């Protein structure tokens, strides 16, 4: 089963990340986040939405589901090889 977890980003001081597709009049998104870069980095570092003061509209559980697809990086991965 494939899940449709789309996203959109708006340039400028504030960005939006959305689950689903709301841009262009498509189906409404399940979650809209209003945040700045520092808050986005905090979310990726497992700090909570409330602790970071991220504005939400919709179901915050969708963010937890999206972030559950992350995997721990392999510290031995050769980013640059000779």
Secondary structure, DSSP 8 states (H G I E B T S, - for coil): -----------SS-EEEEES--GGG-S--SEEEEE-HHHHHHHHTT--HHHHT-EEEE-THHHHHHHTT-----TT--SS--
